Amino acid sequence: MIIKMIVTDLDDTLLRTDKTISDYTKNILNRCREAGVKVAYATGRGRSASNIAPAELFDGRIVMNGALAFEGDKIIYRRLIPYHIARPLLMACDKRGMKITSEISGMHYSNFAVSDEWSYITNYEIIDFSNHGLDAEKIYSRIQRQEDAEFIKGNLHDDLYLIMSRDGLAMVMHKEASKSKAVNALAEHWGINQSTIVAFGDDMNDIDLLQHSGIGVVVANAINEAKGAADYMCDINDNDGVAKWLEQHVL
C-alpha cells in the first residue's frame, strides 16, 4: 500500500495509558518521516497537547477536534464558533447549573474552577457569560446525566454539532471543525492525495477521520462504534499498536 501521510489520535491511541509515547513508537515515527512520510496528530485536546506529544516527532498537528491545524507554528486551518452563537448556549447551560467552558487560544473561560476537574489546566478565568464576547475554538462540559447532553443538543445553533467522548466529555464544535476536514487541509497543503492517508483512532471523535482517510485503523481498545468505521485493527495502545502497524505496513 502507498502511504504518504500518517495521522493519529493521541489519548488511548498513540499514547499509552500513562500518557507517554514509548521509545519504540518514537523510533518508528522518525523512520516513517525519514522515508518521506508526513506524520501528524489529531486530538480533541487544545494547545496543551504539545506537552505530551513532542513537536519534533510531527510535521503537523490538529487540535480541538479539527478547529485548528498547524504546520509548525503556521495555522493551516481554523474554524471558530462566533461569540454571538456561543454565548446563548453558554448562558443556557450556566442557568441549568451545568459546568461549562469556552476555550480559545489556550485560555479557558468558565463558570467553575477548571483545575478542580482537570489539575493540569491552570489557565482559566471564571466569568459571567452574559458579558462574554470572544469566539470559541471549542465549548466543553463534563456530562453527569444523559439529560444534560440532550439539553445541549436542544440548544445547539444549526452551525454547531455535539460530540461525546468515551469518558463523558461533551464537546461542541463548529460544523466545519472536524478532524477529517483539518486533515484534508493539511494534506492539500502538502500536495497529498486523500487515498494515501492512514489514520488511527479509538473514540467517537475519530470516526469521521477513520471514514474519510484512505485507510482507517483502530486500536484494539477502541469503542465498538470506531471499530465499525475502520478498515483494520491493530494492537492496543499500551502495546504500541500504532507503531507495530506502521512497521509492518509502511516500513
C-alpha positions as CSV (number, residue, x, y, z in Angstrom):
1,M,0.0,0.0,0.0
2,I,1.2,3.5,-0.7
3,I,1.2,5.8,2.4
4,K,2.3,9.4,2.2
5,M,0.7,10.7,5.4
6,I,0.0,9.3,8.9
7,V,-2.5,10.9,11.2
8,T,-3.0,9.6,14.7
9,D,-5.2,10.4,17.6
10,L,-3.3,10.8,20.9
11,D,-5.3,9.7,24.0
12,D,-5.8,5.9,24.1
13,T,-4.4,5.6,20.6
14,L,-0.8,6.7,20.2
15,L,-0.3,7.5,23.9
16,R,-0.1,4.8,26.5
17,T,-2.4,4.9,29.5
18,D,0.2,6.8,31.4
19,K,0.2,9.5,28.7
20,T,3.6,8.7,27.4
21,I,5.0,7.7,24.0
22,S,7.4,4.8,24.1
23,D,10.9,4.9,22.6
24,Y,9.9,2.2,20.2
25,T,7.0,4.3,18.9
26,K,9.2,7.4,18.6
27,N,11.7,5.4,16.6
28,I,9.0,4.2,14.2
29,L,7.6,7.7,13.7
30,N,11.0,9.0,13.0
31,R,11.8,6.3,10.5
32,C,8.5,7.0,8.7
33,R,9.4,10.7,8.4
34,E,12.9,9.8,7.2
35,A,11.2,7.7,4.5
36,G,9.4,10.9,3.3
37,V,6.0,10.2,5.0
38,K,4.3,13.1,6.7
39,V,3.3,12.5,10.3
40,A,0.6,14.5,12.2
41,Y,-1.6,14.1,15.2
42,A,-5.3,14.9,15.5
43,T,-6.7,15.3,19.0
44,G,-9.6,16.8,20.9
45,R,-7.1,18.4,23.3
46,G,-6.2,22.0,23.0
47,R,-2.7,23.5,22.6
48,S,-1.6,21.7,25.8
49,A,-1.3,18.6,23.6
50,S,2.2,19.7,22.8
51,N,3.2,19.0,26.4
52,I,2.7,15.2,25.9
53,A,3.3,15.0,22.1
54,P,6.8,16.3,21.4
55,A,6.8,18.7,18.4
56,E,10.0,17.1,16.9
57,L,8.0,13.9,16.2
58,F,5.4,15.5,14.0
59,D,5.2,17.5,10.8
60,G,1.7,18.8,11.6
61,R,-0.8,18.9,14.5
62,I,-4.5,19.1,14.7
63,V,-6.2,20.2,17.9
64,M,-9.7,20.9,19.2
65,N,-11.2,18.1,17.1
66,G,-10.2,19.9,13.9
67,A,-10.9,23.5,14.8
68,L,-7.2,24.2,14.3
69,A,-4.5,22.6,12.1
70,F,-0.8,23.7,12.2
71,E,2.4,23.1,10.3
72,G,4.9,24.1,12.9
73,D,3.5,27.4,14.2
74,K,1.7,28.2,10.9
75,I,-2.0,27.9,11.0
76,I,-3.3,25.9,8.0
77,Y,-6.9,25.5,9.0
78,R,-9.1,27.3,11.6
79,R,-12.9,27.2,12.2
80,L,-14.2,29.1,15.2
81,I,-17.6,29.3,17.0
82,P,-18.7,33.0,16.7
83,Y,-19.3,34.5,20.2
84,H,-22.9,35.5,19.2
85,I,-23.6,31.8,18.6
86,A,-21.6,30.6,21.6
87,R,-23.0,32.9,24.2
88,P,-26.7,31.8,24.2
89,L,-25.6,28.1,24.7
90,L,-23.1,29.0,27.5
91,M,-25.8,31.1,29.3
92,A,-28.4,28.4,28.9
93,C,-26.1,25.7,30.4
94,D,-25.0,28.0,33.1
95,K,-28.6,28.7,34.1
96,R,-29.3,25.0,34.2
97,G,-26.4,24.6,36.7
98,M,-24.1,22.8,34.4
99,K,-20.3,23.2,34.4
100,I,-19.3,24.6,31.0
101,T,-16.3,26.2,29.4
102,S,-15.4,28.1,26.3
103,E,-11.8,27.6,25.1
104,I,-9.8,29.9,22.8
105,S,-6.1,30.3,22.2
106,G,-5.3,28.1,25.2
107,M,-7.5,30.1,27.6
108,H,-10.5,28.5,29.3
109,Y,-13.4,30.8,30.1
110,S,-15.7,29.0,32.5
111,N,-18.3,29.1,35.3
112,F,-16.3,27.0,37.6
113,A,-12.7,26.3,38.7
114,V,-11.5,24.2,35.8
115,S,-8.4,23.0,37.6
116,D,-10.7,21.2,40.2
117,E,-11.8,18.9,37.3
118,W,-8.5,18.8,35.4
119,S,-5.5,19.6,37.5
120,Y,-3.2,20.3,34.5
121,I,-5.5,23.2,33.3
122,T,-4.4,26.3,35.2
123,N,-5.0,29.0,32.6
124,Y,-8.7,29.6,33.2
125,E,-10.9,32.5,34.2
126,I,-14.3,32.3,35.9
127,I,-16.6,34.7,34.0
128,D,-20.2,36.0,33.6
129,F,-21.2,34.5,30.3
130,S,-23.7,37.3,29.7
131,N,-20.7,39.6,29.1
132,H,-18.7,37.0,27.1
133,G,-17.6,38.4,23.7
134,L,-14.9,36.0,22.5
135,D,-15.2,33.4,19.7
136,A,-14.5,29.8,20.8
137,E,-12.4,27.0,19.3
138,K,-14.4,24.5,21.5
139,I,-17.1,24.5,24.1
140,Y,-17.0,21.6,26.5
141,S,-18.7,20.2,29.6
142,R,-18.3,17.1,31.7
143,I,-21.7,15.4,31.5
144,Q,-23.0,13.6,34.5
145,R,-26.5,12.9,33.2
146,Q,-27.8,12.0,29.8
147,E,-30.4,14.7,30.1
148,D,-27.7,17.3,30.1
149,A,-26.4,16.0,26.8
150,E,-29.9,16.2,25.4
151,F,-30.2,19.7,26.8
152,I,-27.1,20.8,24.9
153,K,-28.4,19.2,21.7
154,G,-31.7,21.1,22.1
155,N,-29.8,24.4,22.4
156,L,-27.4,24.0,19.6
157,H,-27.3,26.5,16.7
158,D,-27.5,25.0,13.3
159,D,-23.9,25.7,12.6
160,L,-22.7,23.6,15.6
161,Y,-22.5,19.9,16.5
162,L,-22.0,17.9,19.7
163,I,-19.6,15.1,20.0
164,M,-19.3,12.9,23.2
165,S,-16.1,11.2,24.2
166,R,-15.9,7.8,25.9
167,D,-15.2,9.5,29.3
168,G,-18.4,11.6,29.2
169,L,-16.9,14.9,27.9
170,A,-19.4,16.8,25.8
171,M,-17.6,18.9,23.1
172,V,-19.4,21.4,21.0
173,M,-17.7,22.4,17.7
174,H,-18.3,24.4,14.6
175,K,-19.7,22.1,11.8
176,E,-16.7,22.8,9.7
177,A,-14.3,21.9,12.6
178,S,-13.7,18.1,12.3
179,K,-10.6,16.0,12.3
180,S,-11.2,14.9,8.7
181,K,-11.6,18.5,7.3
182,A,-8.5,19.6,9.1
183,V,-6.5,16.6,7.9
184,N,-7.7,17.3,4.3
185,A,-6.5,20.9,4.7
186,L,-3.0,19.7,5.8
187,A,-2.9,17.1,3.0
188,E,-3.8,19.7,0.4
189,H,-1.2,22.0,1.8
190,W,1.4,19.2,1.4
191,G,0.1,18.1,-2.0
192,I,-1.0,14.7,-0.7
193,N,-4.0,12.7,-2.0
194,Q,-6.6,11.6,0.5
195,S,-6.3,8.0,-0.7
196,T,-2.7,7.8,0.6
197,I,-3.5,8.9,4.2
198,V,-3.7,6.3,7.0
199,A,-5.5,7.4,10.2
200,F,-5.5,5.9,13.7
201,G,-8.2,6.4,16.4
202,D,-10.2,4.9,19.1
203,D,-13.2,7.1,20.1
204,M,-16.3,8.8,18.7
205,N,-14.4,11.9,17.6
206,D,-12.2,9.7,15.4
207,I,-15.0,8.1,13.4
208,D,-15.1,10.8,10.7
209,L,-11.3,10.7,10.4
210,L,-11.3,6.9,10.0
211,Q,-14.1,7.0,7.4
212,H,-12.6,9.8,5.3
213,S,-9.0,8.7,5.2
214,G,-7.6,6.3,2.6
215,I,-7.1,3.7,5.3
216,G,-8.7,3.8,8.8
217,V,-7.1,1.8,11.6
218,V,-8.4,1.4,15.2
219,V,-6.5,0.2,18.2
220,A,-8.0,-2.9,19.8
221,N,-9.0,-1.0,22.8
222,A,-11.3,1.3,20.7
223,I,-15.0,1.6,21.3
224,N,-17.2,-0.5,19.0
225,E,-18.5,2.4,17.0
226,A,-14.9,3.3,16.0
227,K,-14.2,-0.3,15.2
228,G,-17.1,-0.4,12.8
229,A,-15.7,2.6,10.9
230,A,-12.2,1.2,10.4
231,D,-10.6,-0.9,7.7
232,Y,-8.0,-2.5,10.0
233,M,-7.4,-3.1,13.7
234,C,-4.0,-3.0,15.4
235,D,-2.8,-3.9,18.9
236,I,-3.9,-1.9,21.9
237,N,-2.3,1.5,22.8
238,D,-0.3,0.1,25.7
239,N,1.3,-2.4,23.4
240,D,2.4,0.2,20.8
241,G,-0.3,-0.9,18.3
242,V,0.1,2.1,16.0
243,A,3.8,1.7,15.7
244,K,3.6,-2.0,15.2
245,W,1.1,-1.5,12.3
246,L,3.3,1.2,10.7
247,E,6.4,-1.0,11.0
248,Q,4.6,-3.9,9.2
249,H,2.6,-1.9,6.6
250,V,4.7,1.2,5.9
251,L,8.3,0.4,6.7
